[in-house]
Amino acid sequence: RVPLPGRDCRTGHNPDFLALAGVKGGVGTTLISCCLAAVLSSTGRRVLLADLDCDLSQLIHLLPQGGGKNMMELLPMAEEVSWDLVQVSVHRHAAGFHLLPYGEQREESSRSQEGIPETFLRNLLFLFDTVIVDSPRPLSRSFLALLRRSPMVLLVSLPDTLSAQCVKRTVACLRRPGLDHHHLRLVVNRCGTHHALRPDELSNAAGIELLASLPQDERSGMDFSELGEMPVENSPLARSVAQMASSLGYEIAPVRKSPARTWLDSLRGRSERLAL
């Protein structure tokens, strides 16, 4: 589809195609992708969350039994994908976004099929306001094929030395196909005080702009990995992802603090005044 005017990421307007990829395993890319899809869906946008993991898709575990088709099942209908077909075939998560796991590839088609076909991707970008792709490997052929559509690429990392080396290598490899540096951002997950590297130091070392520093949120991580539950609206991770979406140009309503947190903040402020 021809890009709409004012949707270029360099102008500060929200992009309609986001590709998230972890620079190494276990950095929380899938959880961040789901949380971002939920935040954008809360604004009334049509959001699709898909993945490119043909070996071990995590999104497929969020589908209820018989809840919807995966990408491999819809590919034969790539030319006829319409909104009516999406409504009856693609599962809509309780958080508001549509969910499209990759599914299992057949052995005879795994060699010939490399990621999302151009026709299928074009139709998805036409039907949805925002398409988010969760990829476990940013240097795979399927992910590099997405770069032809100029997505906003968000590299997810941890604030440690090993991740810093992975970020530098990934950025160098992504620039070889001609990816514009304006379309590349860094997201540092699980930030805390016990790491030797600060997010800004990691960003400077990789040579790309820092989009967000997400806090360590063990409760949200455990609820997602063990129960398949999304982070609650007032959780530290959800609030930080909402701020990240605002930095991308989306209009996100501020998240109200829970009554308990408001009460604790008032007690903290009162104790500080008494101490003074």
N, C-alpha and C positions, 0 to 999 in steps of 0.2 A: 504494500500500500504506500502511497505517497505520504511522507510525513506531514502532519498538520503544522501550520505556521505557529511559531512560539513554543515548540516542544523540544527544541535543542537544549541539551543539558548545560551548554555554556551560557545560556540566557537566564538560568535560574528557574526555568519552568520545569514542571514534573515530567520525567521521562515515561514512556508507555511500555518500555521493554527493559526489564532488569534481569541480569544474570548474576547469581551469587555462586561463588566457588570457594572452597577451602584450600588454603595453600598446602595443607597436609591433613591427615585424618584426625577426627575427634575434636575439631575446633568449634563445633556447634552450628554448622551452616544450615542444616535442615530446621533446627529450632528457630533460628533467626528468620529464615525464609517464611516459615509458618506464621511467626509473630508479625512480620512485616505485611504479609497478605491479610491477616486479620485486621491490622491497623488501617490499611488502605480500604478494606471492605467497609469499615465503619463509617467512611465518608460518603457512602452511596455509590462507589465505583464498582464496575464489573471487573473482578479480579480473578485471574486464573493462576494457580500454582501448579507447575509441572516439574518433573525431574528427569534427569538423563542417566540415572543409575540402572543399567540393564542387569547388573549382577546382584545387587543387594539394595533394592529400593526401600527406603524407610517410609515414604509417603503411603505406600500400599497398605501399611498397617493402620492408617487412619481411616481407611474405607470400611464401612460396615459390610457385613456379609451380603452380597448381592446389591451393594449400594451404588455401583456405577462401573463404567468401563474404564480400562486403562488405555494408554496411548497406542500400544500395539494392536488393540482391538479396533481402534478408530482409524488407523492408517489406511485400510482399504477404502474408506469413505472420505479420504482427504479432499477430493474435489467437490464433494457435496456437503461439507461441513457448514451447518447453518445454526442460527440461534435456537430454532426449534429442536434440532438434533442435540444440541448441547444441553438443553433443559431436561431432556428425557434420558440422556446417556452419561452425562458427566455429573458426578456427585457434588452437591453443594454442602460444604462443611457447616456445622452449627455456628462457626465464627463468621460466616458470610461469604467466604471465597469458594470458588470452584476448584476441585482437586482432581488432578490428572497424573497418576503415577505412570512410570514408563512401562511396567509390565515385564513379562518374560519373553525374551527373543527366542524364536525357533532357530535351531542350529543351521538350517539351510539358508536362513535369511540374515543371520548375524554378520556374515562377511560382507554382504552387499548393502546392508542397511547401516548408515552412518548418521546417527542422530535423527533430528526432526527434519523430514523433507521440506523443501522450500515452499511448496504449495500449501502444505498443512500449516506451517508456521505463519505464512502470510494470512491465511484465513483466520487463524487464532488472534493475530494482532488486529485484524479488522473487527472481530466480534467483541473483543474485550477492551476495556479502557486501559488495563495494565496486565501484562503477562510477566510473571516471575518464574524463572527457571532455576532450579536447585541442581547444581552439578558437583559431583564428588571429585572430579579431576579437571582442573582448568586447562590442562594441556592435551586433553584427549581430542581425537578427530571430531567427535560430535560437538564438543564445546567450541572448538576453533571454527567449525562451520557456522555457528551462530553469529560470529563477528561480522558476517556479510550484512546483517541487518542492523549493525551499529547499536548494540545494546549498551546500557550503562552497566559496566562490569564492577561488581563489588567483591573484592578479595577479602576473605575472612581469615584472620590470623589470631594467634595468642601472643601475649607480650613476653616471649622468651627468646633466647638466642637461636635455638633451632628453627623456630618459626620465622625469625628475621632472615635467616639464610634462604629459607623456602620462598619467602616473599620476594627477595631480590632476584632469585632465579626465575620465578614465575613471571614477574614483571618484564624481565629481559626477553623471555620467550614470547610473551603476548605482544610485545612491540614489534617483533619481526614480521608478523603478517600485516603490519600497518595500522594497528589499533591506535586511535587518537588518544593521547594522554588525557584529554578532557573527558573521556568516557571511562576513566579508570579511577576507582576510589578504594581506600583501605578502611576496613572495619576491624577493630581490635576487640576481641571478646574476652570475657572473664578477667577484667582489669582489677587489680588490687594493689595493696601496698607491699606485697612480698615478692614482686617481680623486679628484676634488675633493670629492665628496659621500660622506659615510658613510651606511651603510644606515639607521641610526637617524634621521639628518637627513632622509633621503628619506621615511621612515615618518611623522615628525612633520609634514612639509610636506603629505603626502597626507591625514593625519588617520585612518590605519588602522594596525592592529597589525602589527608586523614578525614574521613567522613564522620566516624563515630567511635567512641570508646564505650563499650558496654560493660556493665559491672558483673561481678561474680554473683550469680543468683542460683544457688544450689536447689532451692525449693522448686523453682520453675523447671530446672533441668530434670529433677527426679520425677516430677509429675508428668513431664512430657515423655521421658524414656520408659517409665514403668507403667503409666496409666494411659498414655496417649492424650493427655489433657493439655490444652493451651494455657499459656501464662495468663493469670488474671489481670484485669485492667490496671490494678493498682500495684502490681509487682514491679520491682526495680527494672527487670528486663523489659517489660511492656512499656514502661514510661520512657526508657532510653531509646527503644526502637521507634516510638512515636516522635521523639525529638530527631532521630535519624531521618525519618520520613519528611519532617519539616525541613531539614537541611537539603533534601533532594528537591524541594519546591512544592510539596503537597501541603494543602491546607488541612491541618490536623487540629481538632479541638483540644484544648488543654485537659489533661487527665486530672480529675479531682481526687484529692487524697481521701482515704477512708476515714471514717469518724475516729477510729482508734488511733490512726497515725496523727490526725489533727490534734487529738487530746494529748498524745505524747509530746508533740511539738510545743503545745502550749505549756505543758509542765516543764519542758526543757528551758523554754524562754523565761518562765517564772523563776526557776532555780538560778539561772544566770543573772537575772536582775537582783535577786536576793544576795547572791555572792558579791555583786558589785556594791 
